Amino acid sequence: MMETNYIIIGLVLTAVIVLIIWLIRRNQKDRKDFERTVNQSELNLKKHKEDDI
């Protein structure tokens, strides 16, 4: 039978946890950038509509 290598299991679990945390933070940053872009484009649309009046 094979012995369980707890060091390798620990390293893999640590790497998975770090990856998940990095992905969550990246997603939050991307969401903020997306919201900023959408808000900016809405402001530009309102400005153009006011210019037409």
Secondary structure, DSSP 8 states (H G I E B T S, - for coil): -----HHHHHHHHHHHHHHHHHHHHHHHHHHHHHHHHHHHHHHHHHHHHHHH-
